[in-house]
Amino acid sequence: MTRYTNNTTLSAKIPHPSRFLDLALIAVLVIYAVSAIVTYWQSPYLLALLLLLAPLALVARLGPSALAVAAAGAVIGPLTEVACVSGGLWSYAETGGLPFIPPWLFVIWACFPTALWLIVRSLLGEIPEPRPRTLPLALAGIAIEIMLFVALSENTIRVIAATLLLAAAALRIRPEKSTVILMAAGSLLGPVCEAMPVAAGAWVYARPDLFGMPVWLPLAYALFAVLVAYTSWSLLRPPG
């Protein structure tokens, strides 16, 4: 039986008009974040400070408990990026002296799971409780996705095929509306947010198939969106 908590938590039900405000907030924050990255990527620490507005605004909409979700994104995202950068999938032009990745990535990745769950709540009115074994399965999925992309990076067809198989497995394990929404939102948000910064030279892909980005990018984001969202939500509210 699905349980829901009070309105300070991620799974709280919200009135219908507020859903459109949440989606509008995400759109505004995307524009703000992309503009900031394009303008200040050569000053990575200043950019990190400027981007703090985005996760704070998202957490404010989701409720205080969403801080844990944002924190999970700020850890999982950069760790994934380090693995992918070290594997040669892409590289950053300016890291501010840090190895592999710039400091502002910690901030921007805090936005990813919070924005995804805000989209789910906006479209469904509520967020489902996590199921048993979601956390280990999601973490395993992230590890498998990274290994497959690094190992198969020279073969676009194999990368796409592997991603589709993993996405099908995710849908098989969680065959519900929230999974579909997470995939759709991730596949859209990722490339949209990356297009202008990539064109500005903030980072470069090893295989720039289309507009400086690999053709598999929407699929990669769709799968990673599901995995990081369910990981962060399970960490916040272990099933019981």
N, C-alpha and C positions, 0 to 999 in steps of 0.2 A: 504493500500500500504506500502510495506517495505521500510524503508529509511536507508541509510548508511552514515556514517560520514567520516571525513578525517582520515589519517593514524595514528593519535595519539590516536585513540580510539579503544576499543575492537572490534567494528564491521567493522573495516576497511578491505578492501580486500587486500590480499597479493599475491605476485607472487608465482607460483607453486614451484620453488626450495626452497623457504624459509620454506615451510610447513614441509619438511623433516628435516630441521635444527631444527625446533621447537620440533618435536617428538624426535629427538636425544638429545636435551637439556633436555627434561623431563626424558628420560631414564638415562642420566648421573646424574641428580639431585636425582632421586630415589635411585641410587646406593650410592651416596654421603650421602644422608639423612639416609638411612638404616644403612650404615656403622658407621655414627656418633652416632646414637642412640644405636646401639649394643655396641659400645666402651665406650660411655660416659654417659649412662643413670643414673649411680650412682652419677654423678656430674651435676645435672639438670640445673644449671644456666650457667655453661660453655657450656653445650649442646645447650642451647637456643641461645647463642652468635654464636656458630659454625653453627647453622642451618639458621641464618639470610641470608646467601648467597643464599639460595634457593628461598625464595619469592622475593628477590631483583632481581634475574636473571629472574624470570618469569614476574615480572612487567615490567622490561626493554624490554622484547619481546612484551608484549601486549600493552604497551603505558602508559603514565603518569596517565590516568584516571583509570587504573587498580588498583591503590592504594586503591580506594574505595572498589573494589571487594575483594582485599586481606584483608582489614580491616573488611569487613563483615564476611569473613571466620574466622578471628581471634577472633571474638566475638561469632558467632553462634556455631562454633565447640566446643570451651571450655564450653559454657553454656550447650550444649547437653551432653558433657562428664560428667559434674558435675551431671546432672540429672540422667544419666545412672549409674555412680559410686555410687551415693547415693541410687539408686534403687537396687544395688547389682549385676549388670550385669558383671562388671569387677572391678579391683582395681590395682593401681600402687604401685610398690615396693618402689619407692623413689620420694617424691613430693617436696623435698627441703623446707619443713616446711609449704607449702601451703595446704589448705584444699582440699582434694579429688584428685587434678590433679597437675602435675609438670608444671613449668613455660614454658618449651620448647613447650608445646602443643599450646600455643598462636601463636608461630612462624610457627609450622608445619601446623596448620589449615589455616593459611594465604595462604599456598601453594595450598590447595585443590581446591577452586573455580577458582583460576587463572590458574592452570594446566588444569582443565577440559575445560575451555573456550579456552585455547590455543590448546587443542586437537581438539575441535570442529572447530576452525578456520583453523587448519592444514588440516583437512579432507574435509571441505566444502568450504574453501577459504574465508569465512566470517561468521559473527555471526548475527542471526536474532534479530530484535528489540523486546523488551518485549511487551506482549499483555496486555490489560486492565485486572485488577483483578488478575494478576499473583502473585503479592507480598502477598496479604492476603491469597490466596490459598496455596502458598508455605509455608508461616509461619504456617498456620493451619496444613498443612501436616507434618511439622517437629514436632509440638506438639503432633499430633495424633500418629506418629511413636514412639516417646519416650514413651508415655503412654501405647501403646500396647505392646511394648517390655518389659517394666518393669512389666506390669500386667500379661503377658503371658510367662515370661521367663522360667518357669518350664515346659512348654509344647512346645517342638520344632515344632511339627506339626502345632499347632495353630499359632505360630510365623510366620512360613513360609507362611501359608494360608493368614494371615493378611497382610503380606508384599506383597504377590502377588496381593491381592485385591487393595492395595494402589498403587502399580506400574501400574496396569491396569487402575486405575482412572487417574493417571498422564499421561499415554499415551492417554487416551480418551480426556483429557483436552488439551494436547499439542501433537497431532498426527503428529509429524514431525521428520525429520532426526536428528536434534540436540538432541531431547529427547532420542532417541535410542542410540546415541553416548555417551551421558552423562551417561546413565545407564550402558552401556558396559564398558566404561572407569572406572567408579566407582567400578563396581564389580571386575575388574581386579586389579586396583591400590591398593585398600584397603587391600585385603588379601596378595598381593605380598609385600607391604610395612610392614605389620604386622608380617609376618611369622618368620623372624629372630629375631626381638626384643622380641617377645613372647617366642621363644625358649631360648633366652638369659636371660629371667626372668625380663624384664623391666616392664611388667604387666601380669596379669593373669585373665583369664575368669572364671566365676562361672561354666560354662558348656563347658569344653574343649573337644569337640567331636572329632576333627581331627587336629592333629599337634598342639594341645594346643588351638585351636580356635573353636568356635561354627559353626555348619554346616550352620546356617543361615547368616553368616557374609557376603558372596558375595551379597546376596539379600538385606541385610540391607544397604550395601554401594551403591548398584545400586540405590535404592530409595533415600537415603540421598544425593547422588551426584546430582540428578535432583533437589531436593528441595533446597539445599544450593546454587547451581549454579544459579537457576532462582531467588532466593531471592536476592543474591548479585548483579545480573545484573539488576534487577528491582529497587533496591536501587540506583544504579548508574545512570540509565536512566529511570525515570518514564515514562510510556507510555502516549502519548498525541497527 
